[in-house]
Amino acid sequence: MPQTPDPLRDRLSDSYRRGLRELFVHYEIEILSCVLWRNRAPWSVPTRQCFDSFFLFPLRGVIHARLASGSVLIPPGCYLALADGRQHDLALVAGHARLEQIALHIRMLDRWGRPLLARFGSPVGRLRDAARWHRLLADLACLMSVDPELGRARGRVLVQELMAERLAGKSGVAPWRGRGDPRLELVRQRMREGLASPALSIEALAREIGLTSTQMRKLFRRENRRAPKDYLQRLRLEKATHLLRHSARTVKEVSAACGFATDNYFHLVFRRAFGMTPLGYRRQEVL
């Protein structure tokens, strides 16, 4: 009997396919940590900012998250997803004696340094099959503990699947933006290349692309939602945390490799960002 293949051309919307292309082609994903935490009431995390994208999956208990945009509740079956630098504090909702949660820290940026999670309107997502996802995330936490290289590879696949699920849900997805200003892409490239030099100058970078420093700051804020100086400092802190986690370099060597002018300044900036010293960060896993 003759058979005719069905191309299913109308199965997926154009916007969903564009979103998947962005996700799988234009974003780089790096898994930093995945930890299962067990806590008893009272439990809270004071106001902070993470210099990476942050997911929190409660397995037991309900979490109250306070953000600049308002407060949200995250029960089991839902998750909190915050883009880089988003200020928040967390607490276990009263009446819950215990909290079990999986915290996942990643970097998920496009070539212009923009985090994917900033494109979702709501910081709260819902899992289609919570029991399945909780098993997969617990497996990932185990892999990150016993075989980090395998864990990072497995984690990238899971994050892509989670984001594809979020895109398919069509809930709170912001429009996908076009390409950024090529002049600013050059600035970001120069920042990455010259990260180790304390003499790297915002003014010199502005001159290289034919703008005044004031003009570049305005464009940079519009496209990256932060000043170029803050963006550069974030890059340095990201590299510092990576080296503290994954290398045996001393704190002084990490400071020099990341372009901080002095060890004292590195400690000051690091403590402001993470609430602890670089050595303290190395000694404990961060939620």
N, C-alpha and C positions, 0 to 999 in steps of 0.2 A: 504494500500500500504506500503511495507517495506521501512524503512528509514535508511540511513547510515550517521552517523555524519562525518563531514569533519573536521579533526584536524588542518587544515591550517598550517601544519608544515613548509612550505616554505614561509609563509607570512612575517616573520620578520627575518632579518639577524642575524647571530651569534653575530656580533659585537654590534648590537643594543640591543640585549637581555642582553649581558654582561654589557653594559652601564646602562641599566635599573636596573639590579641587584645591581650594585655599588650604583646607586642613591637611590634606595628604601631600601636597606638592610644595606649598609656600611656607609652611611652618616647621621649624626645628624644635624637637621635643627632647628635653633632658630630664631624667628622673633623678632627683636629689635625695629624697628619703621617703620611706613609707613605714610607719610605725603603728602598731596596735597598742593603745593605751587603756589601762583599767584604772578608774578613779572612784573614790568615795566622796559623798557630799560632806562638807561644802567644797565645790570646785569652781575655779575661775581662772581666767587669763587676763591680766590687766591690759590696758590700751597699748597697742603696738602696731607696727607696720612690718610686713615681710617683704624682702627684696626679691621675691619670687612669686609664682602663682601657687595658691594654697587651696587644697581641697580638704574638707572635713566630713567624714561619714559616720554619724552615730549609729551604733549597733544596738545600744541599750541606753535609755534615758533620752531626755530632750534638751537640746542646747539652745540658749538664748544668745544671739549675736547682735551687738549694737554697732551700727555702721554710721558713717556721716549722713547717709541717705535715710536712716531710720533703723528700727529694730525688726529682726526676723526670728522666727522659731524654726529649728531644724530637728524634726523627729526622725526616728529610724525609717528608712525608705526614701528619705530625702538627703541632700548633701549641700554643703556650703562651698561655693566656688568664688574665690576672690583673686582679682588681677594684682599684679605687682604693685606694691606701695600703698595698697588700700588700708586705711586705718580701721581697726576693729578691736573690740574686746568680747570675751566669751564667758559664759557662766552656765552651770547646770541649773535647770529650772527647779524651783522649790517643789518638794514633794517626791522627787526622785532621789533614792538613796545611793544609787550607783550609776556610773557612766562608763560605757565601753565605746571606744571610737577609734577610727583609723584616720590618721593624718598623713596626707600625701603632699609633698613639696616638689614642684617641678619648675622648669623654665620652658615656656612655650611661646616663642616670639617669631614674628615674621622677619624678613630681611631688613626692615626699617626699625626693628626693635620694639614693635608694638605687641603687647600680650593679647592672645586670642580671647581670654576671658573678659577683657574690656569691651568686647563686642556683644556680650549678652546683657539684655536689659535687667534681668533679675539675678541676684547672687545665689538664689536657691534653685536647685534642680531636683527632679524626681526620677528615681530609678525604676525602670520598667519591670525588672525582676530583682527585687531587693535581695532575696536569699542567694541568688546566683552571684550578684555583684559582691555581696559580703564575703562569699567563699573565695572569689577571685582576688579580692583585695587582701584577705588574710593570707592567701598563698603568696601574693606579692610581698607582703611584709616579711614573710618567712624567707623568701628568696633574697631580699635586700639585706637580710641579716647573715645568711649563710653563703650566698653566692652573689655579691653585689653586681658583677658584670652581667650575669644572666638576668638578675632582677631588673636592671636598667633596660635591657632589651625587651623583656616581657612587659615592663611598665609602659614603654612607648606604645606598644600595640594596644594595651588596655585603655590608655588615655585617648588614643585615636578612636577606639570603639565607643568610649563614653561620650566624646564630643560629637561623633556621628549620630549617636542616639539623641543627644540634645538638639542637634540640628533638625532631625526628623520630627521632633516633637513640635516644632514651630511655635514655641512659647518663649516670648521675650528675646528673640534673636534680633539684634540691631542690624541695620544694613551693612553689607560688606563694603569697605572703603576701597577706593582706587589706589593706584600707586602713589607713593609719596614724592615729595620734591627731590629730584636727583641731586641738587646741591647739598641737601641735608643728609642724603645717603652717603655722599662723599665725606661729610663731617663725621658721621658715625663710623665710617670705615677708618678714617684717620685716628679717631679716638681708640678704636680697638687695636690698631697697629701700634700706636704710641703710648699704650696704657702704662707701661713701666717707667715712663719718663715723668718725673715731677714737674718738669719745665713745660709740659704740654699746655698750650695757651688757647683759651677760647677766642681771644682777640686775633691771634694768628690764624686760627681756623676760619674765622669770619673773613679775614682779608683774602684767604686762599680762594674762597667762593665768590668774592667780589661784593661782599655786604659789610655794613658796619656791624659792630657787635650788638647794637640795639636791634637792628633789623633781624639779625640771625636769632636773637633771643625770642623775638615775637613769633617768627616762623616756627622755631623749635617748640615753643610752648603750644602753638596751635596744633602741630602734628604729633608731638610726643607727650603732651600734657605735663611737661616739666621743663625747667630751665636746663640749658646745656651743661652748666656746672653740676647740677643735681644728677643729670643723666650720666655724666662722666664718673661721678662719685659712686653711682649705683653699679656701673661696670666694674669699678675697682673693688667694691665690696663683694660683688658676685664672684670675681676671680679669687678674692681672699678666702671666701667661705669654701670654694672648691678646693683650693690648695690646703686649707686646714683640714678638710675632710679626707682628701685623697692623696696627700703627699706627706713626707716626713720632714719637710722644711721647718726650720725654726720660725717662731713668730717674727723675728727680725728679718729673716730671709723672705717671708711672705710679704711683709710690709714693703720691702725694697722691690720685689717682683711686681707689686701692684701699683707702684708709682706714688706712694705716700712720702711726703717730704721728710718726715721724721717718724720715729717709732712712737713718740708721745702723741703725735697727731693721729696716727693710725689707731692707737688705743682709744683716743677720744671719740673719733668718728665711729669706730666699731661699737663702743659702749652705747653711744646715742642710738645707733640703729638696732642693736640686738639686746641691749640691757645687760650685757656681760662682756668680759674681756675676751680677746681672741683665744687665749689659752683655755678659758672656761668653756667657750664654744666647742673647742676641739674635744674636750673631755666629756661632753654630754651630748646626747642627741636632742635636737630642738623640736618641740611640737609645732 
